[in-house]
Amino acid sequence: MAKICLVGEWHQAVVLGACLAEMGHEVTGVVSSDAAAAALNAGTPPVHEPGLADLLMRAIEDRRLRYTTSYEDGLNGAEFAYLALDTPVGDDDSPELAPVVAAAVAVSAALVPEAASDTIVIVSAQVPVGTCARLVGEMEAHTGRRVAGLAYVPEFLRLGNAIRTFRSADRFIVGSDDVRVRERVAALFEPLGRPVVRMDLRSAEMTKHACNAFLAASISFINEIADLCDAVGADVGAVAAGMRLDGRIGPRAFLDAGLGFAGGTLGRDLRALQAAGAEHGRPTRLADAALEVNRGRTALVRRQLERIYDPLAGLTVGVLGLTYKPGTSTLRRSAALEIIADLARSGVAARAYDPLADLDGLIDPPPFTRVDDVYAAADDADAIVLVTPWDGLDALDLKLLRSRMRRPVFIDTRNRFDPDRLAQFGFIYLGVGRGGRPEGATIGPVATGDVTAAEVA
């Protein structure tokens, strides 16, 4: 088993550290502060991820994983220096590489000359194609020493399901221009029995871009189809089911209509492709289109409300789910927060429930009231909007939810619920691409009293 220094302290790094330790590797994590080191050494992950706290604690108790703020300590005897930072993105989803470059330089500076000749650097941070070559140049310029070897191993962890997506990975991509380095790095993952695909450095970087861009394009495609389904009265769920039975498309195709992609991950790779195209004079029409379809997708909720209410000002909406993805606590680039901000501009008040959301560290959040009970989100609400599901959502008491509302509008951005079942409880149901509702039926300004589905339809 290998001795690994792993740099990073958020989701990617902590999941990778715990999983590599579970495999039997000796892992020392390097983090930015004493507070972060203390929390992780106590078994407290920085973000909720199912199973991660238990896995982290077991690795620490078994003395296969520990955390420090010292690069020298972390790199002492390390065969691999693993850069597992979550690359920040700007408001336009462009990657901010300064933290990754700084970590690479810090690693090169902390390696003693003897170790520098043998320690391989692994990069899993999400970076544009060509970045790894830049990192080698930065490291060698800083120390005047040759980098022993560098590999790019893009991570494909999924928030809310990250441990399984490591243990049962579809594949591991190992990119390096040095065959010896490829084999040493590939050997880290081969005990998992998953495919390990070896390639050159730039091909590995491009593979990450291509995978995420393909997923983003699939999402934008099905959302455009969903909008057309609403226009013509078709059901996008039935359409997607038919598509998945085509062997050229497949049963796991990314064809769930909804609010589009958020969080920065997919958008970051589309921006990287656009940047590469601009640099080399190549058009990126599909990447451009995927971003254009996705832009403003969260305005879907406001548009659905506008089909029911005129005007929107004075409405109260209950928002179910705030986090970026199910099963996690992070609100980074949350679609729910974008929806709340969009509605606030139209004079709509929001009340929100989420059992996992961590509001600490939110900068300039939109105005909303957080409630600790899902049914409190429905109190005197003119609509309920499901944004992010959570475990136990299917056990929701729909009769109780309906009884707490002022008006029975249910906007299901995940197409999670059966429209006919909700209709039985008196809801006016609006999904995404599920055929819409009769045109010309609107509810006027909010007033005392109730409105039934029959009155609206």
Steps between C-alpha positions, in 0.01 A plus 500: 500500500613857428569802716300795365501871578159637403448877469148636540231523764158507338278232348731352236808482722324361806316231303818399316705498820253281687455262206875464433555433871225238492698326225795476738709797383658727760359847439601834650274788408640852478245771575509878529424562867530352848119513527455291186761249617338471843153444356618234255717323757187487719316326215285797398478547121451852361186408308232237545554195282321172580737261680796737497512583872511131595759417234715795603488406868591137433802603293618737775447245776690240296787751464491489122390864468597819678503873424763770540563857385865426417601409146834375633324267743255377240768436240740324733560162336207547258512311171217714358394861547130511412351843416129448568380858529150597393580760236301821563295649218398857428146621439535398133622147593858575392755316720720693740834318494701703751436259794605199291818670380580612855458146632724356229773754575466433874547128439811554289646739758440260790653193334858437607733443201525126564122454506446735207671253271240230573172658624233500230247783493139400426252769402129433534386863527271595212726704271503613134695295247865605506500588872706199609783599267479849647521358852818310414650822368400697810640235735829467318541877470446540874751239613736462207447123527338263255159363601532122538168444327148637476173324421148626452228282654170685452248436772145397415361501854135598526374699796257291700638175357873560508622195693322257271624684192856448624469139614305397189638753255403457136872548430809681620678723249877519550675751278875556477756549228732260685406131475678422827295763682177369348568150629592613851186709529277235341621252762333713771155429359531152351410321830147637460455280193365786289621587148811720499543687172851626430567791265717806450461809718304727266267218395416438867425869554286504188316183607377677811379794291336271245314290760355799683423687179312197368295480821430874486391474137268210592340709774451800274363274226235336718403836652443644156291193414310550829410857405367373167306223680326763711416693185352205309352301789750213508661337808880528512518205741343270243723646230814436707389144580463429132838652423681297765387176337700591191829311532689795355375718785478258793310454827731728705484797263482841670143579395326638808335832419512772761685814601819432307852462634624712787783498751773594252628149426358443151509866408870514588584240236287668236686825571831314471401371156393848393834641618693230314297567187563873521872447553536268203246655265251213513123552539322342800142517379365212710661627820366847423149363444503286817588807707242717322216252560603469865529875557210628705349154535405572862256765369281200412335521844405864454362424155291216638362727770418763238283243322291473815520838677465857383672691652773320699562779750371408844517122453663270752682191372623202698829361366579136570876434485779758494817301438692469175430126481306240701693337782740787563502815713669744265322803358780590261335625177165368622215512247255556788674820603493622139126426485436684827698802377309503170164481679598772747553738211132446413385567856458136603586400858665161556493260790742206466559158655804278464612239757869518401576849370794675666437875486830590668726699274226610260597837353219740412222237487160591354221579747319195636385351828637160593263269686585181686182314409406410145132575561583845637633580152143458375334732753282749307705428186364573156728235349744228600814457292699178523863572411724247677367166631622338822470159662146465631339736250282218364339466843372858486142529628346668196164549669663686789718700263197606299305594812769745611505685166296803397488384139576152365769558233781242493800563270711187468835592341619140538192324358516297818128470568213339310274778370187285534580420864548867584175585324323261737610724787375811321831629369549689177811321376766647273802290412768549236401388152198307618243654272432829675146602597205665324592839360315810610430385855652742749446601857479869570652696789531316831186525709346336803354161429598196305522398139442142388654319208159482334457878517838559337467239228 
